[in-house]
Amino acid sequence: MSPDGQRNVQIPPHRLEALLGVPAAAQGLVIFAHGSGSGRLSPRNQHVAAALRSAGFATLLLDLLMPHEESERSNVFDIELLAERLGEASAWAASQEAVGALPLGYFGASTGAAAALVAAGRPDVRVDAVVSRGGRPDLAGSALPAVRAPTLLIVGSLDTQVIELNRLAMERLGGERVLSIVPGASHLFEEPGTLDQVVRLATSWFARHLAGEGETEPSRQ
């Protein structure tokens, strides 16, 4: 057990390394899909996950690729492979007593956001909400119209090319969708206070769609 209450788990069948954190009386589970070159120890996603646990949500941060797979660059951008692994993690979570009955959300970053949307569009995966941080939802391609889970796309105002890609993808999403632009933020949300804005938006979205709290939506852009 790590100091912040997360414990190491392995996701079958590939024994993917993951960190599971379950607060008391959890209202939902959020599985993180990391972007290229990142993983379960990503400082930014760990920051978001800690805030979500404080708000009453269980979190599962996992490496979507095994160490030997990460060295093959093509795997890092294989959205279908990443989505399949995310589906495996979702199935594993559904079998766990501590989180199996909880509403499920995905939090995707960069290419991980595309994987989250592809997985969410599959009929065998039950997903109740998706949040994308600086994501590339456009890479989900033909899967976008099949996504029925309410989806929040968060992009930094300085990330102009990705803003446009998110707008194009949003037009193709099949369910409720909102694009929120964080002022003064670049692609990685490294500017002071910008990642805290991501936390606020994501927490509000999951509170509404996983825990049924309130009806206030993030601001539309």
C-alpha positions in Angstrom: 0.0 0.0 0.0 1.4 3.4 -1.0 1.3 6.3 1.4 -1.6 7.9 -0.4 -3.8 4.9 0.0 -3.3 3.4 -3.5 -2.3 -0.3 -3.8 -0.5 -2.1 -6.6 -2.6 -4.4 -8.7 -2.1 -6.3 -11.9 -4.7 -6.4 -14.6 -5.2 -9.8 -16.4 -4.6 -11.3 -18.9 -1.4 -9.3 -19.6 -0.6 -8.5 -15.9 -0.6 -4.8 -16.6 0.7 -2.8 -13.7 -1.8 -0.5 -12.0 -2.6 1.5 -8.9 -6.0 1.3 -7.3 -7.2 3.8 -4.8 -10.6 3.4 -3.1 -11.9 6.0 -0.7 -14.5 5.3 1.9 -18.1 5.3 0.5 -16.8 5.7 -3.1 -19.4 7.1 -5.5 -17.8 5.9 -8.7 -14.6 4.5 -10.3 -12.5 6.5 -12.7 -10.0 4.6 -14.9 -7.2 6.7 -16.3 -5.9 6.2 -19.9 -2.5 7.8 -20.2 -1.1 9.3 -23.4 2.1 8.4 -25.3 5.2 8.2 -23.2 3.2 8.3 -19.9 1.9 5.8 -17.4 0.4 5.1 -14.0 3.0 7.3 -12.3 2.3 10.4 -14.4 2.6 13.4 -12.0 -0.3 15.3 -13.7 -2.7 12.3 -13.7 -1.6 11.4 -10.1 -2.5 15.0 -9.1 -6.0 14.7 -10.8 -6.5 11.2 -9.3 -5.7 12.4 -5.8 -8.3 15.2 -6.1 -10.9 12.7 -7.4 -10.3 10.4 -4.4 -10.7 13.4 -2.1 -14.0 14.0 -3.8 -15.2 10.4 -3.2 -14.2 8.6 -6.4 -12.1 5.5 -6.6 -9.3 5.7 -9.2 -7.4 3.1 -11.3 -4.2 4.3 -13.0 -2.6 1.7 -15.2 0.0 1.2 -17.8 -1.8 0.2 -21.0 1.4 -1.4 -22.4 3.9 -3.8 -20.9 7.5 -2.6 -20.6 8.7 -4.6 -23.7 5.8 -3.2 -25.7 6.5 0.4 -24.9 9.8 0.2 -26.8 7.9 -0.4 -30.0 6.8 3.1 -31.1 3.9 1.8 -33.2 2.3 0.3 -30.0 2.2 3.8 -28.4 -0.1 5.1 -31.1 -2.1 1.9 -31.6 -5.4 3.3 -30.5 -7.3 0.0 -31.0 -4.7 -1.9 -28.8 -4.9 0.7 -26.1 -8.7 0.6 -26.2 -8.7 -3.2 -25.9 -6.4 -2.9 -22.8 -8.7 -0.3 -21.3 -11.7 -2.7 -21.9 -9.7 -5.4 -20.1 -9.2 -3.1 -17.1 -12.9 -2.3 -17.1 -13.8 -5.9 -17.1 -11.4 -6.6 -14.3 -12.7 -3.7 -12.2 -16.3 -5.0 -12.7 -15.2 -8.3 -11.0 -13.7 -6.6 -7.9 -15.8 -6.5 -4.8 -14.6 -3.0 -3.8 -15.4 -1.3 -7.1 -17.4 -3.7 -9.3 -20.8 -2.1 -8.6 -19.7 1.5 -9.0 -20.6 3.7 -12.0 -17.6 3.9 -14.3 -15.8 6.8 -15.8 -12.8 7.2 -18.1 -10.2 10.0 -17.8 -8.0 10.1 -20.9 -5.0 12.3 -21.8 -3.5 12.8 -25.2 -3.7 9.6 -27.2 -5.3 7.9 -24.1 -8.4 10.1 -24.7 -8.8 8.4 -28.1 -8.4 5.0 -26.6 -11.0 5.9 -23.9 -13.5 7.0 -26.5 -13.0 3.9 -28.7 -13.5 1.7 -25.6 -16.6 3.7 -24.5 -18.1 3.2 -28.0 -18.0 -0.6 -27.7 -21.2 -2.4 -26.8 -19.6 -4.7 -24.3 -18.1 -1.9 -22.2 -20.4 0.0 -19.7 -19.1 3.6 -19.3 -21.1 6.3 -17.7 -18.9 9.4 -18.4 -15.6 10.4 -20.2 -13.3 13.3 -19.6 -10.5 14.1 -22.0 -7.5 16.3 -20.9 -5.5 17.8 -23.8 -6.7 14.8 -25.7 -6.8 13.7 -29.3 -10.4 12.5 -29.7 -10.1 12.8 -33.4 -7.9 9.7 -33.4 -11.0 7.7 -32.3 -12.2 8.1 -35.8 -15.3 6.1 -36.8 -15.9 5.1 -33.1 -17.0 8.6 -32.2 -20.7 8.3 -33.2 -21.0 5.1 -31.2 -20.0 6.9 -27.9 -23.1 7.6 -25.8 -21.4 8.3 -22.5 -21.5 12.1 -21.6 -18.1 13.4 -22.7 -16.2 16.5 -21.5 -13.3 17.7 -23.7 -10.8 19.9 -21.8 -8.2 21.8 -23.8 -5.8 24.6 -23.1 -6.5 28.0 -24.8 -2.9 28.0 -26.1 -3.2 24.6 -27.6 -4.8 26.0 -30.8 -4.4 23.1 -33.1 -5.7 20.6 -30.6 -8.7 22.9 -29.9 -9.7 22.6 -33.6 -9.2 18.8 -33.6 -11.5 18.6 -30.5 -14.1 20.7 -32.1 -14.2 18.5 -35.2 -14.4 15.4 -33.0 -17.1 16.8 -30.8 -19.4 17.2 -33.9 -19.2 13.4 -34.4 -19.7 12.3 -30.9 -23.0 10.5 -30.4 -24.0 11.6 -26.9 -23.9 14.6 -24.7 -20.6 16.5 -25.1 -19.1 19.7 -23.9 -15.8 21.4 -24.8 -14.2 23.5 -22.0 -11.2 25.6 -22.8 -8.9 26.5 -19.9 -7.5 30.1 -20.3 -3.7 30.4 -20.5 -3.1 26.7 -20.6 -0.8 24.9 -23.0 -1.0 21.2 -24.0 0.4 19.8 -20.8 -1.4 22.3 -18.4 2.0 23.2 -16.8 1.0 26.9 -16.2 0.2 27.8 -12.6 -3.3 27.0 -11.7 -4.3 25.4 -15.0 -4.2 21.8 -13.8 -6.4 22.8 -10.9 -8.9 24.0 -13.4 -8.8 20.6 -15.0 -9.4 19.1 -11.6 -12.4 21.3 -11.0 -14.0 20.6 -14.3 -13.4 16.8 -14.2 -14.6 16.5 -10.6 -17.8 18.4 -11.5 -18.4 16.2 -14.6 -17.9 13.0 -12.7 -20.0 14.2 -9.8 -22.9 14.9 -12.1 -22.7 11.8 -14.3 -21.4 9.2 -11.9 -22.8 10.4 -8.5 -25.8 12.2 -9.8 -24.9 15.4 -8.0 -26.3 18.7 -9.4 -27.1 19.7 -12.9 -24.5 22.4 -13.5 -22.5 21.8 -16.6 -18.9 23.1 -17.3 -19.0 26.2 -19.4 -19.4 25.5 -23.1 -17.1 26.9 -25.7 
